[in-house]
Every structure is written in C-alpha cells, then in structure tokens.
Amino acid sequence: MVIHSFKPLIALGISAIAAACILLSRKRPNLREFWSILAGAAGFLVVLSMTPDVLAGDTLELVIMRFAPGLSMTLRVDALGLMFALTASFLWILTTIYSIGYMRALNEHAQTRYYACFAGTVSAAMGAAFSGNLLTLYLFYELITMITYPLVSHKETADAYAGGKKYVTYLLGTSKAFLLPAVVLTYIIAGTLEFSRDGVFHGGDPALLTAVYVLFIAGFAKAAIMPFHNWLPSAMVAPTPVSALLHAVAVVKVGVFSILRVILYVFGTGMLKTLGLGMLTAYCVSFTIIAASVIALSKDNLKARLAYSTISQLSYIVLGAALLTPSGITGGIIHITNHAFAKITLFFCAGSVYAVAHKSNISEMAGIGRKLPWTMTAFSIAVLGMIGAPPAGGFATKWYIAVGSMEAGSMAILLVLLASTVLNAAYFLPIVYTAFFRGPKEAGDHHGGHHEEIKENPYMAVPLVVSAIGSLALGFYPDILLGFVRRIL
C-alpha cells in the first residue's frame, strides 16, 4: 500500500535547515557543532520512524511536482532506499562527533563551511535514497557532486584544488555525457521514469537497450568502476572525515545504490537476462575488484590504500546484483551497509592516527597500536569486515555472493571472490601486524621521540569504537539487514 507522507521531505529538510543554522552560527563554534549533532540525531529518528511501515510492506510517497505523465519530482520510501537512508543518517551522527575532535585537534580553517557542506551533503544523500524515479535521482546525484566539491578542496592547497578539479571533471563530465542521455532515452523508450519492480522496459530493440544500460553504468561514475575510478584516490586530499563521508556514506554509496536502482527497478532482472547483460557486468566489475586490490598492495600511504580498497569493495555490490540471482542480489544489497560500517571505521582510525601522531604512512606506524589501543583494535575489527571473515558483517556479504555465483553457475566469479579475499588479507593484515607487533623505529622516525605524547582523543575514539561494534553487530545479527532484503526481492 502506498501511504502519502511528508516524512521523507522532513528527513531531507532537517539537514538542510541545519546547514543554514550552522552558517548563522559561524562565530559560535559550540553552537555550530550543536546544530550538527542535533540535526544528525533528529534526522536519524525521522528515518527510523518510517521503518515499521516499510517492513510491513507499505511505501511512503510524496509527489512534489508533476511535469508530465511519468515525469515528476517524487520522493518515495521503499525498503532499499530506507536501508540506505538509515545507514547514512546513523553514520552522520558518528561522523559529526568525530569531526569535532579531528577539526579542532588540527585547528582546521573554514570549519563553518565544512560543517554546512557536510549537512548539505547528507540532505542530498537522503534525497537520492528516497528518489521515486530517475529524474529525482539524477537531480540529487548532481547536487551531491556540487555540494561535496568544497569539502574535497577544503585545504585550499594546489593539491587540494587539483584533486577537486579532477573530482568534478570526472563526476559532472560522466553524468552529462552518459547519465543524462540514458535518462532521456529511457523516457523516450518507456514513456516513464518511475521505478518499477518489474522494470520499465517491456520490449524494444536489444541493441538500443544495451546501449542505454552501458550509458547508465558509465554515467554513475561515483561507483568508481574502472576506468571511471581515478577521481576517488585524488579526492583523498580532503580531510579524513570527508574521506569517510565520501567512501562510506554519501558519494560512492550513492553511485552503487543508483546502479542497483537501474538493475532492479529500471531494467529488471528479467530484461537483463534476456539481453545477456548480467554476467557481462559481473565480469567487468570483477576486473575492478582484482585490479584495485593489486594496486592497494603497492600503497604505503594509509588513505591511498583505503581508497583503492573502496574501489574494489564497491564492485562487490554491483557484482552481487549483476548475478541476477536471489542470493547474489542479497549479498550486493547488504554490502551497502556492511561496507559502510567497516570502511568508515578504517577511515576514522586513519584520521585518529594522523591527528594525534601525525603519521600517514603504514611504514611509520610500527608500535602505534600500543599507544592507540582503542583505535587500532577497532581498525582490526573493521579489517575482518573488509576481508569477509566471521564474525564481522562482511562475511555475510561474501557468503551470499558466493552462493549467488553458484546459483548462476559461474565458477569464475567464485574464484574472483576467493582471490580478492586473499588480496584483502594481503593488504590489510600487514597494517595490523605493524601496529601491534613491530616496535617503534629508533631511526628514521621523525616522531619517535614524541611517542609518550600520543594518546587517544575521546571525540575520535568513541565514534570509531561504536562503528566497529556496529560492524560486528551486523555479523552477529544479519537479520537486521535481511529483513529489508525480503521486502526488496
């Protein structure tokens, strides 16, 4: 049943209003940060209040503006969108608290702009999550790019501006060159942009439909599928909380979420099977999974290694959906949240190490686990999620995708999963070993003499511990996410 509701608009509006309040409070830092935390908590509670209706099988909808038949600005809350929105809104609270510790510890400039853009980004991410059709999704997708540019180039250095330029060039360029034509062609062919469980294409020229599908995949460059991935490592010039936002919540997740919308609600699994595009997509993203993992092995800079890990891990989501089997799709969907909790923990930990110990390279982190035990223990827990080892949530992801590959009769995809798991372990476990089991260097460590001054910052330690616990909870209680999946399939 479709229920008319203003709740999705309220969820968007809370963070948008918070951005305005933050700007008005620029001369009062404590009040500015109070608005951020208050809006995060209020937004999460509003999103959470929609859960009973959605899990009962209902859909919340609000038509903001109707332009023509099948063409409207519509907010619609279904199980897929709500799961993403719950993840984003909860992690926004943690990231806001973490940001206070990080930005103050490093005495970062332009903090008012930072918090305002942060709130605006979350508002746009909520809009993408609750988009009821391709037009609404496209508008919020573009809005996210524009709002996050000041965050990427926040440091205002030559490297920051170069990273920001590459960021907007890739994301706006691909959306204009590929995504917008795909949306227009969809409306011309199907006569509607509304999402549908059975897809919107019911026949048509296979070559044209294939071309439209390729345009969609290329247009959603936020998913960082190779070769449209290079913007993401370049964006690591941003402050670490921004990197966490980019990798775990608002940007890359909107990219893969949008591809899931296209696979499940624009084309539908039946049409993709008819066109033979499912396994072709799976093989393409498998290359990204393996190649990005190999590149990650070569990176000594912790954030760079995490960036290539994200490129690899995002493609698990697309891979699961592209298998077009119930188990594969389940694995892809739940990895949106499983990856979010684990990856945001890893970035929180990287930022904590940088803020209090001024270390950014893995080779410099010998013995850091003894000085920052909460940070590096949380890091180790999140690593389990990335590798896909029990009891972390990432294990459920790989289990379902592995079962999905067998349902699809593809031993090659199963081998990709096994190989990528070994590579995940190869580039993550040495970090844990270095932190806990190698002694601090006596020579060549410019900060070695200050080890006694290194201690946990509570504003950063508490959020990263909570997100690490969340990653474990998703492993022990997978039904938290599977309840949403049952309403999607």
Backbone hydrogen bonds, N-H to C=O, Kabsch-Sander energy under -0.5 kcal/mol:
donor,donor_aa,acceptor,acceptor_aa,energy
3,I,1,M,-0.5
3,I,59,T,-3.6
4,H,2,V,-0.5
5,S,61,E,-1.9
10,I,6,F,-2.3
11,A,7,K,-2.5
12,L,8,P,-1.6
13,G,9,L,-2.7
14,I,10,I,-2.4
15,S,11,A,-0.8
16,A,12,L,-1.6
17,I,13,G,-3.1
18,A,14,I,-2.1
19,A,15,S,-1.8
20,A,16,A,-1.4
21,C,17,I,-2.5
22,I,18,A,-2.6
23,L,19,A,-1.9
24,L,20,A,-1.9
25,S,21,C,-1.1
26,R,23,L,-1.1
28,R,25,S,-2.2
32,R,28,R,-2.5
33,E,29,P,-2.3
34,F,30,N,-1.7
35,W,31,L,-2.2
36,S,32,R,-1.3
37,I,33,E,-2.2
38,L,34,F,-3.0
39,A,35,W,-2.7
40,G,36,S,-2.0
41,A,37,I,-2.4
42,A,38,L,-2.8
43,G,39,A,-2.9
44,F,40,G,-2.1
45,L,41,A,-2.1
46,V,42,A,-2.1
47,V,43,G,-2.4
48,L,44,F,-2.9
49,S,45,L,-1.8
50,M,46,V,-0.6
50,M,47,V,-1.3
51,T,48,L,-1.5
54,V,50,M,-2.0
55,L,51,T,-3.0
56,A,52,P,-1.2
57,G,54,V,-1.8
58,D,53,D,-2.4
59,T,1,M,-2.8
60,L,77,V,-1.5
61,E,3,I,-2.8
62,L,75,L,-2.9
64,I,62,L,-0.8
64,I,73,M,-2.5
65,M,73,M,-1.5
67,F,65,M,-0.5
67,F,71,L,-2.3
68,A,71,L,-2.0
71,L,68,A,-2.6
73,M,65,M,-3.7
74,T,72,S,-0.8
75,L,62,L,-2.9
76,R,130,F,-3.6
77,V,60,L,-3.4
78,D,76,R,-0.7
82,L,78,D,-2.5
83,M,79,A,-2.1
84,F,80,L,-1.7
85,A,81,G,-2.5
86,L,82,L,-2.8
87,T,83,M,-1.8
88,A,84,F,-2.6
89,S,85,A,-2.8
90,F,86,L,-2.1
91,L,87,T,-2.2
92,W,88,A,-1.5
93,I,89,S,-1.1
94,L,90,F,-1.3
95,T,91,L,-2.7
96,T,92,W,-2.3
97,I,93,I,-2.0
98,Y,94,L,-2.6
99,S,95,T,-2.5
100,I,96,T,-1.5
101,G,97,I,-1.3
102,Y,98,Y,-2.5
103,M,99,S,-3.2
104,R,100,I,-1.7
105,A,101,G,-2.0
106,L,102,Y,-1.9
107,N,104,R,-0.5
108,E,103,M,-2.3
114,Y,110,A,-2.0
115,Y,111,Q,-2.7
116,A,112,T,-2.3
117,C,113,R,-2.7
118,F,114,Y,-2.2
119,A,115,Y,-2.3
120,G,116,A,-2.4
121,T,117,C,-2.4
122,V,118,F,-1.9
123,S,119,A,-2.1
124,A,120,G,-2.1
125,A,121,T,-2.3
126,M,122,V,-2.3
127,G,123,S,-1.9
128,A,124,A,-2.2
129,A,125,A,-2.4
130,F,126,M,-2.2
131,S,128,A,-1.1
132,G,74,T,-2.7
134,L,193,L,-2.6
137,L,133,N,-2.1
138,Y,134,L,-2.7
139,L,135,L,-2.1
140,F,136,T,-2.1
141,Y,137,L,-2.5
142,E,138,Y,-2.2
143,L,139,L,-2.0
144,I,140,F,-2.2
145,T,141,Y,-1.2
146,M,142,E,-1.8
147,I,143,L,-2.5
148,T,144,I,-2.1
149,Y,145,T,-1.0
152,V,148,T,-2.3
153,S,149,Y,-2.4
154,H,151,L,-1.1
156,E,153,S,-1.8
161,Y,157,T,-2.6
162,A,158,A,-2.1
163,G,159,D,-2.7
164,G,160,A,-2.6
165,K,161,Y,-2.4
166,K,162,A,-2.2
167,Y,163,G,-2.1
168,V,164,G,-2.4
169,T,165,K,-2.3
170,Y,166,K,-2.5
171,L,167,Y,-2.2
172,L,168,V,-2.3
173,G,168,V,-0.7
173,G,169,T,-1.3
174,T,170,Y,-2.4
175,S,171,L,-1.6
176,K,172,L,-2.0
177,A,173,G,-2.5
178,F,174,T,-2.6
179,L,174,T,-1.5
180,L,175,S,-2.8
182,A,178,F,-1.7
183,V,179,L,-2.4
184,V,180,L,-2.4
185,L,181,P,-2.8
186,T,182,A,-2.1
187,Y,183,V,-1.9
188,I,184,V,-2.2
189,I,185,L,-2.7
190,A,186,T,-3.0
191,G,186,T,-0.5
191,G,187,Y,-1.8
193,L,70,G,-2.0
195,F,132,G,-1.5
196,S,265,Y,-2.2
199,G,196,S,-1.7
200,V,266,V,-3.0
201,F,266,V,-0.9
202,H,200,V,-0.6
209,L,205,D,-2.5
210,T,206,P,-2.4
211,A,207,A,-2.0
212,V,208,L,-2.3
213,Y,209,L,-2.3
214,V,210,T,-2.3
215,L,211,A,-2.2
216,F,212,V,-2.0
217,I,213,Y,-2.3
218,A,214,V,-2.5
219,G,215,L,-2.4
220,F,216,F,-1.9
221,A,219,G,-1.7
223,A,220,F,-1.8
224,A,221,A,-2.1
228,F,225,I,-2.4
229,H,227,P,-0.6
230,N,227,P,-0.6
232,L,229,H,-2.0
234,S,230,N,-1.1
235,A,231,W,-1.5
236,M,233,P,-1.4
237,V,234,S,-1.0
238,A,235,A,-1.6
242,V,239,P,-1.0
243,S,239,P,-1.8
244,A,240,T,-2.5
245,L,241,P,-2.0
246,L,242,V,-3.1
247,H,243,S,-2.6
248,A,244,A,-2.3
249,V,244,A,-0.6
249,V,245,L,-1.3
250,A,245,L,-1.6
251,V,245,L,-0.8
252,V,246,L,-2.3
255,G,251,V,-1.6
256,V,252,V,-2.1
257,F,253,K,-2.6
258,S,254,V,-2.2
259,I,255,G,-1.6
260,L,256,V,-2.2
261,R,257,F,-2.0
262,V,258,S,-2.0
263,I,259,I,-2.7
264,L,260,L,-2.8
265,Y,261,R,-2.7
266,V,261,R,-0.7
266,V,262,V,-1.0
267,F,262,V,-2.9
268,G,262,V,-0.6
268,G,263,I,-1.1
271,M,267,F,-0.6
272,L,268,G,-2.0
273,K,269,T,-2.1
274,T,270,G,-2.0
275,L,271,M,-2.4
276,G,272,L,-0.8
277,L,272,L,-2.1
278,G,272,L,-0.7
281,T,277,L,-2.1
282,A,278,G,-2.1
283,Y,279,M,-2.4
284,C,280,L,-1.9
285,V,281,T,-2.5
286,S,282,A,-1.5
287,F,283,Y,-1.3
288,T,284,C,-1.1
289,I,285,V,-2.3
290,I,286,S,-2.2
291,A,287,F,-3.0
292,A,288,T,-2.3
293,S,289,I,-1.1
294,V,290,I,-2.1
295,I,291,A,-2.2
296,A,292,A,-2.2
297,L,293,S,-1.3
298,S,294,V,-0.6
298,S,295,I,-1.3
299,K,296,A,-1.4
302,L,360,S,-2.7
305,R,301,N,-2.3
306,L,302,L,-2.4
307,A,303,K,-2.1
308,Y,304,A,-2.0
309,S,305,R,-1.8
310,T,306,L,-2.1
311,I,307,A,-1.9
312,S,308,Y,-1.9
313,Q,309,S,-3.0
314,L,310,T,-2.7
315,S,311,I,-0.9
315,S,312,S,-0.5
316,Y,313,Q,-1.2
317,I,313,Q,-0.7
317,I,314,L,-1.0
318,V,314,L,-1.1
319,L,315,S,-2.8
320,G,316,Y,-2.7
321,A,317,I,-1.7
322,A,318,V,-2.7
323,L,319,L,-1.2
323,L,320,G,-0.6
324,L,321,A,-1.5
329,I,325,T,-2.8
330,T,326,P,-2.1
331,G,327,S,-2.5
332,G,328,G,-2.3
333,I,329,I,-2.6
334,I,330,T,-2.4
335,H,331,G,-1.1
336,I,333,I,-1.4
337,T,333,I,-0.5
338,N,334,I,-2.5
339,H,335,H,-2.2
340,A,336,I,-1.1
341,F,337,T,-2.3
342,A,338,N,-1.7
343,K,339,H,-3.3
344,I,340,A,-2.2
345,T,341,F,-1.3
346,L,342,A,-1.9
347,F,343,K,-2.3
348,F,344,I,-2.4
349,C,345,T,-2.5
350,A,346,L,-2.3
351,G,347,F,-2.5
352,S,348,F,-2.3
353,V,349,C,-2.4
354,Y,350,A,-1.9
355,A,351,G,-2.9
356,V,352,S,-2.3
357,A,353,V,-2.0
358,H,353,V,-0.5
358,H,354,Y,-1.2
359,K,353,V,-0.9
362,I,300,D,-3.3
364,E,361,N,-1.4
365,M,362,I,-1.8
367,G,434,T,-2.1
368,I,365,M,-2.1
369,G,435,A,-2.1
370,R,367,G,-1.5
370,R,435,A,-0.6
371,K,367,G,-0.7
371,K,368,I,-0.6
372,L,368,I,-2.5
376,M,372,L,-2.5
377,T,373,P,-1.9
378,A,374,W,-2.2
379,F,375,T,-2.1
380,S,376,M,-2.0
381,I,377,T,-2.1
382,A,378,A,-2.4
383,V,379,F,-2.1
384,L,380,S,-1.4
385,G,381,I,-1.2
386,M,382,A,-1.9
387,I,383,V,-2.6
388,G,384,L,-2.1
389,A,384,L,-2.4
392,A,389,A,-1.3
393,G,471,S,-1.5
395,F,392,A,-1.6
396,A,393,G,-0.9
397,T,393,G,-1.2
398,K,394,G,-2.0
399,W,395,F,-2.4
400,Y,396,A,-2.4
401,I,397,T,-2.3
402,A,398,K,-2.5
403,V,399,W,-2.5
404,G,400,Y,-2.6
405,S,401,I,-2.2
406,M,402,A,-1.6
407,E,403,V,-2.4
408,A,404,G,-2.0
409,G,406,M,-0.8
410,S,405,S,-3.0
411,M,409,G,-0.7
414,L,410,S,-1.2
415,L,411,M,-2.1
416,V,412,A,-1.9
417,L,413,I,-2.1
418,L,414,L,-2.0
419,A,415,L,-2.8
420,S,416,V,-2.7
421,T,417,L,-1.9
422,V,418,L,-1.9
423,L,419,A,-2.2
424,N,420,S,-2.8
425,A,421,T,-2.2
426,A,422,V,-2.1
427,Y,423,L,-1.9
428,F,424,N,-1.4
429,L,425,A,-2.1
431,I,428,F,-1.0
432,V,428,F,-1.3
433,Y,429,L,-2.6
434,T,430,P,-2.6
435,A,431,I,-2.2
436,F,432,V,-2.1
437,F,433,Y,-2.8
438,R,433,Y,-0.5
438,R,434,T,-0.8
446,H,444,G,-0.7
448,G,445,D,-1.6
450,H,447,H,-2.2
451,H,448,G,-1.4
453,E,450,H,-1.8
454,I,451,H,-1.3
460,M,457,N,-1.4
461,A,457,N,-3.2
462,V,458,P,-2.3
464,L,460,M,-1.5
465,V,461,A,-2.0
466,V,462,V,-2.4
467,S,463,P,-2.6
468,A,464,L,-1.7
469,I,465,V,-2.4
470,G,466,V,-2.3
471,S,467,S,-1.9
472,L,468,A,-1.8
473,A,469,I,-2.9
474,L,470,G,-2.1
475,G,471,S,-0.8
475,G,472,L,-0.7
476,F,472,L,-2.3
477,Y,473,A,-2.8
480,I,477,Y,-1.9
481,L,478,P,-1.3
482,L,478,P,-2.3
483,G,479,D,-1.8
484,F,481,L,-0.9
485,V,481,L,-1.8
486,R,482,L,-2.1
487,R,483,G,-0.6
487,R,484,F,-0.9
488,I,484,F,-0.7
488,I,485,V,-1.1
489,L,485,V,-2.5
